[in-house]
Amino acid sequence: MDIQSGEIRTILDQEYGLKMGKVLRRVEGINHVHVVTNSSQGQISVRYPKSLKKELSPADLDFEAAVTNFLCSQGFPVRCTIKTPSGQSYATTRSGTYISVFSFVPGKYPKEVTFKHVNAAARCLRALHDAGREFKPRDFSSNFLKTRFLSLQDRFNDTKNTLTKFRGHGILSAEKSRKLWLAKVNEIDESKLFQLDQEATLIHGDFNPGNFTFTNEEVVGIFDFEHAGYGSVYWDLGLLISHYWAYLLSHKPLCDVTAAVYAGYGLRSIEELEKVAIAIKVTALWLVSRIVAMKEQVANEAYWQWDVRHHNNLLEELFRQLKFD
């Protein structure tokens, strides 16, 4: 699915009262397309789904707007939802899909990640979690808010189900990897996941290095709150560490990455560190299960097999360095 700039221009003009200027870039994510453009109110980002299957519901879009606008009011450098003059959180295209418009936030992705970046991201995450305890959306039903509860137990169950159903598609290396992954899944004490889920606050839900930018090693922009919800802070912490290490810093000792996060977030007790360790295990296995789940969408099977081996090697090394074996 694609939406032409002419239709975006019309929607911005008629629904938002914004004059669209020069398109600066077009960014394709996993689920959405972002068109970054100048406008009569400065630089903005326009987001729309890549397919109807990837589309968020109106309630989800309203919740995202409530989260981003709350955090903006608390002084966070969030790319927040721009509402229409009538108060709508989105506009509808001719094909019936939804467009969301967001404010501009500054900053760049670092060419080389340092531990100062990791520390700053963790400090920002702690501040976000602390502020989130005061987030009390009153315009949403209790049933809807239940759908925004992000449970480590559910993430674990989804991972286990995905890896159990997967049969390697006749690929011996993938089948061997699956058995190793399931062995690690079975090491996890599920009762501890239940305990982690009990104390919930507002969390980002996808706090990975692709969703925040820096200036002088400080976080100056936070994006993509479509996955935000209520849940354990360890959900965000596990993902932050797994992403930083697996995708950006795998050439560094994992203990150095975790130390930077622990210091920035303010984790000190052995009990807190053990909780983060469990979240890292679950998140790392969940990231692997996403590779498995994408098999049917991959056009290049040889690349997918390489991806399986690559993530298996990362997972083995992560478990080894955290001494979970």
C-alpha positions as CSV (number, residue, x, y, z in Angstrom):
1,M,0.0,0.0,0.0
2,D,1.3,3.4,-0.9
3,I,-0.1,6.9,-0.6
4,Q,1.0,9.6,-3.0
5,S,2.3,12.9,-1.8
6,G,-0.6,14.7,-3.5
7,E,-3.1,13.0,-1.2
8,I,-0.9,13.7,1.8
9,R,-0.8,17.4,0.7
10,T,-4.6,17.5,0.4
11,I,-5.2,15.9,3.8
12,L,-2.7,18.2,5.5
13,D,-4.5,21.2,3.9
14,Q,-8.1,20.2,4.4
15,E,-7.9,18.2,7.7
16,Y,-5.1,19.9,9.6
17,G,-4.9,23.4,8.1
18,L,-1.2,22.8,7.2
19,K,0.5,23.8,4.0
20,M,2.8,21.0,2.9
21,G,6.3,22.0,1.8
22,K,9.2,20.1,0.4
23,V,9.4,16.3,1.2
24,L,12.7,15.8,3.0
25,R,12.8,12.0,3.2
26,R,10.7,8.8,3.2
27,V,11.4,6.1,5.7
28,E,10.0,2.6,5.6
29,G,9.7,0.8,8.9
30,I,8.5,-2.8,9.5
31,N,4.8,-1.7,9.8
32,H,4.6,1.9,8.7
33,V,5.9,4.4,6.2
34,H,7.0,7.9,7.5
35,V,7.1,10.8,5.2
36,V,9.2,13.7,6.7
37,T,8.2,17.0,5.2
38,N,8.3,20.7,5.7
39,S,5.0,22.5,6.5
40,S,3.6,25.8,7.4
41,Q,4.3,24.9,11.1
42,G,7.8,23.6,10.5
43,Q,9.0,20.1,9.9
44,I,6.6,17.3,10.5
45,S,6.3,13.5,10.1
46,V,3.4,11.8,8.4
47,R,2.8,8.1,9.1
48,Y,0.6,5.6,7.4
49,P,0.5,1.7,7.5
50,K,2.2,-0.4,4.9
51,S,-0.9,-2.6,4.7
52,L,-4.3,-3.0,6.2
53,K,-2.9,-5.8,8.4
54,K,-0.5,-3.4,9.9
55,E,-3.0,-0.7,10.7
56,L,-3.7,0.6,14.2
57,S,-7.3,1.0,15.4
58,P,-8.7,4.5,16.1
59,A,-8.6,3.7,19.8
60,D,-4.9,2.7,19.5
61,L,-4.2,6.0,17.7
62,D,-6.1,8.0,20.3
63,F,-4.1,6.2,23.1
64,E,-0.8,6.9,21.3
65,A,-1.8,10.6,21.1
66,A,-2.7,10.7,24.8
67,V,0.7,9.2,25.7
68,T,2.8,11.4,23.5
69,N,1.0,14.6,24.5
70,F,1.2,13.7,28.2
71,L,5.0,13.2,27.9
72,C,5.4,16.4,25.9
73,S,3.6,18.2,28.8
74,Q,6.1,16.7,31.2
75,G,9.0,18.1,29.2
76,F,10.1,15.0,27.3
77,P,11.5,15.5,23.7
78,V,8.8,13.3,22.2
79,R,7.6,13.2,18.7
80,C,4.0,13.9,19.7
81,T,0.7,13.5,17.8
82,I,-0.5,16.7,16.1
83,K,-4.3,16.7,16.3
84,T,-6.7,18.2,13.7
85,P,-8.5,21.5,14.6
86,S,-11.5,19.3,15.6
87,G,-9.4,17.3,18.0
88,Q,-9.0,14.1,15.9
89,S,-5.8,12.1,16.4
90,Y,-5.8,10.9,12.8
91,A,-7.2,11.6,9.4
92,T,-8.7,9.1,6.9
93,T,-7.4,8.5,3.4
94,R,-9.5,7.8,0.3
95,S,-8.8,4.1,0.7
96,G,-10.0,4.2,4.3
97,T,-6.6,3.9,6.1
98,Y,-5.5,6.3,8.8
99,I,-2.8,8.9,8.6
100,S,-1.1,10.3,11.7
101,V,0.9,13.5,11.9
102,F,3.7,14.1,14.3
103,S,5.8,17.1,15.5
104,F,9.5,17.3,14.7
105,V,12.2,16.4,17.2
106,P,15.9,17.0,16.7
107,G,19.0,14.9,16.9
108,K,20.8,12.2,14.9
109,Y,21.7,8.6,15.2
110,P,25.3,8.3,16.4
111,K,27.8,7.0,13.8
112,E,29.5,5.1,16.6
113,V,27.7,4.1,19.8
114,T,29.5,4.7,23.0
115,F,28.7,3.7,26.5
116,K,27.8,7.3,27.2
117,H,25.0,6.9,24.7
118,V,23.8,3.7,26.5
119,N,24.0,5.5,29.9
120,A,22.0,8.5,28.6
121,A,19.3,6.2,27.1
122,A,18.9,4.4,30.4
123,R,18.7,7.7,32.3
124,C,16.0,8.9,29.9
125,L,14.1,5.6,30.2
126,R,14.1,5.9,34.1
127,A,12.7,9.5,33.9
128,L,10.0,8.3,31.4
129,H,9.0,5.4,33.7
130,D,8.9,7.7,36.8
131,A,6.7,10.3,35.0
132,G,4.5,7.5,33.6
133,R,3.3,6.6,37.0
134,E,1.2,9.8,36.9
135,F,-0.3,9.0,33.5
136,K,-4.1,8.5,34.1
137,P,-6.0,8.4,30.8
138,R,-9.7,8.8,31.6
139,D,-11.1,8.7,28.1
140,F,-10.5,5.0,27.6
141,S,-12.5,2.0,28.8
142,S,-11.1,-0.5,31.2
143,N,-11.5,-3.2,28.5
144,F,-9.4,-1.2,26.0
145,L,-6.7,-0.5,28.6
146,K,-6.4,-4.2,29.2
147,T,-5.3,-4.6,25.6
148,R,-2.5,-2.1,26.3
149,F,-1.1,-4.2,29.1
150,L,2.3,-5.5,28.0
151,S,3.0,-8.7,29.9
152,L,6.4,-10.4,30.0
153,Q,4.5,-13.6,30.7
154,D,2.6,-13.1,27.4
155,R,5.8,-12.3,25.5
156,F,7.3,-15.5,26.9
157,N,4.2,-17.5,25.9
158,D,4.2,-16.1,22.4
159,T,7.9,-16.9,22.0
160,K,7.4,-20.5,23.2
161,N,4.4,-21.1,21.0
162,T,6.2,-19.7,17.9
163,L,9.3,-21.8,18.5
164,T,7.3,-24.9,19.3
165,K,5.3,-24.7,16.1
166,F,8.4,-24.0,14.0
167,R,9.8,-27.1,12.4
168,G,12.8,-25.7,10.6
169,H,11.1,-25.9,7.2
170,G,13.3,-28.9,6.3
171,I,16.4,-26.9,7.0
172,L,18.7,-28.9,9.3
173,S,20.6,-25.9,10.7
174,A,17.3,-24.1,11.5
175,E,15.9,-27.2,13.2
176,K,19.0,-27.6,15.3
177,S,18.7,-24.0,16.3
178,R,15.1,-24.4,17.3
179,K,15.9,-27.2,19.7
180,L,18.6,-25.1,21.3
181,W,16.3,-22.1,21.6
182,L,13.5,-24.2,23.2
183,A,16.0,-25.7,25.7
184,K,16.7,-22.1,26.8
185,V,13.0,-21.3,26.9
186,N,12.5,-24.2,29.3
187,E,15.2,-22.8,31.6
188,I,13.1,-19.8,32.4
189,D,11.1,-19.8,35.7
190,E,7.6,-18.6,34.6
191,S,6.6,-17.8,38.2
192,K,9.2,-15.0,38.2
193,L,7.7,-13.5,35.1
194,F,4.4,-13.3,36.8
195,Q,6.0,-11.4,39.7
196,L,7.6,-8.9,37.3
197,D,4.3,-8.1,35.7
198,Q,2.6,-7.2,39.0
199,E,3.9,-3.7,39.3
200,A,3.1,-1.8,36.2
201,T,3.7,1.8,34.9
202,L,3.5,3.5,31.5
203,I,6.3,2.0,29.3
204,H,7.5,2.8,25.8
205,G,7.1,-0.8,24.6
206,D,9.7,-0.6,21.9
207,F,12.6,1.3,23.5
208,N,15.3,0.3,21.1
209,P,18.1,2.5,19.6
210,G,16.2,3.1,16.4
211,N,13.6,5.0,18.4
212,F,15.6,7.8,19.9
213,T,18.2,10.3,18.7
214,F,21.1,12.1,20.3
215,T,23.0,15.4,20.4
216,N,26.3,15.5,22.2
217,E,25.6,12.0,23.7
218,E,22.3,13.1,25.2
219,V,18.9,11.9,24.2
220,V,17.0,14.7,22.4
221,G,14.3,12.9,20.6
222,I,12.1,9.9,21.3
223,F,9.8,8.3,18.7
224,D,7.3,5.5,17.9
225,F,4.9,5.2,20.8
226,E,2.4,3.0,18.9
227,H,3.5,0.1,21.2
228,A,3.3,2.1,24.4
229,G,1.2,0.7,27.3
230,Y,1.2,-0.4,30.9
231,G,3.7,-3.0,32.0
232,S,6.8,-3.9,33.9
233,V,9.8,-1.5,33.5
234,Y,11.8,-4.6,32.9
235,W,10.1,-5.0,29.5
236,D,11.8,-1.8,28.3
237,L,15.1,-2.6,30.1
238,G,15.4,-6.0,28.6
239,L,14.7,-4.8,25.1
240,L,17.1,-1.8,25.5
241,I,20.0,-4.0,26.5
242,S,19.3,-6.8,24.0
243,H,19.1,-4.3,21.1
244,Y,22.1,-2.4,22.1
245,W,24.2,-5.5,22.6
246,A,22.9,-7.7,19.8
247,Y,22.7,-5.1,17.1
248,L,25.3,-2.4,17.9
249,L,27.7,-3.5,20.6
250,S,28.2,-7.2,20.1
251,H,31.9,-6.6,19.7
252,K,32.0,-5.4,23.3
253,P,31.6,-7.4,26.6
254,L,27.9,-7.6,27.5
255,C,28.8,-6.8,31.1
256,D,29.9,-3.4,30.0
257,V,26.6,-2.7,28.2
258,T,24.6,-3.8,31.2
259,A,26.8,-1.8,33.6
260,A,26.1,1.4,31.6
261,V,22.3,0.7,31.7
262,Y,22.3,-0.2,35.4
263,A,24.2,3.0,36.2
264,G,22.0,5.2,34.1
265,Y,18.8,3.7,35.2
266,G,19.8,3.6,38.9
267,L,19.7,-0.2,39.4
268,R,21.7,-1.2,42.4
269,S,20.3,-4.2,44.3
270,I,21.0,-7.8,43.4
271,E,17.3,-8.4,43.3
272,E,16.8,-5.6,40.6
273,L,19.7,-7.0,38.5
274,E,18.3,-10.5,38.7
275,K,15.0,-9.2,37.4
276,V,16.7,-7.4,34.5
277,A,18.6,-10.6,33.7
278,I,15.3,-12.5,33.4
279,A,13.9,-9.8,31.1
280,I,17.0,-10.0,28.9
281,K,16.6,-13.8,28.5
282,V,12.9,-13.4,27.5
283,T,13.5,-10.5,25.2
284,A,16.5,-12.1,23.5
285,L,14.5,-15.3,22.8
286,W,11.5,-13.2,21.6
287,L,13.8,-11.4,19.1
288,V,14.8,-14.8,17.8
289,S,11.2,-15.9,17.5
290,R,10.5,-12.8,15.4
291,I,13.1,-14.0,12.8
292,V,11.4,-17.4,12.8
293,A,7.9,-15.9,12.4
294,M,9.1,-13.9,9.4
295,K,10.1,-17.0,7.4
296,E,6.9,-17.0,5.2
297,Q,7.5,-13.3,4.3
298,V,11.1,-13.7,3.2
299,A,11.8,-13.8,-0.5
300,N,15.5,-14.8,-0.1
301,E,15.7,-18.1,1.8
302,A,19.5,-18.2,1.8
303,Y,19.5,-14.8,3.6
304,W,16.9,-16.1,6.1
305,Q,19.1,-19.1,6.9
306,W,22.0,-16.8,7.4
307,D,19.8,-14.7,9.8
308,V,18.9,-17.8,11.8
309,R,22.6,-18.8,12.2
310,H,23.5,-15.2,13.0
311,H,20.9,-14.8,15.7
312,N,21.6,-18.2,17.1
313,N,25.3,-17.2,17.5
314,L,24.3,-14.0,19.2
315,L,21.9,-15.8,21.5
316,E,24.5,-18.4,22.5
317,E,27.0,-15.7,23.2
318,L,24.5,-13.6,25.2
319,F,23.5,-16.6,27.4
320,R,27.2,-17.5,27.9
321,Q,28.2,-14.0,29.0
322,L,25.2,-13.7,31.3
323,K,26.2,-17.2,32.7
324,F,22.7,-18.6,32.2
325,D,23.9,-22.0,30.9
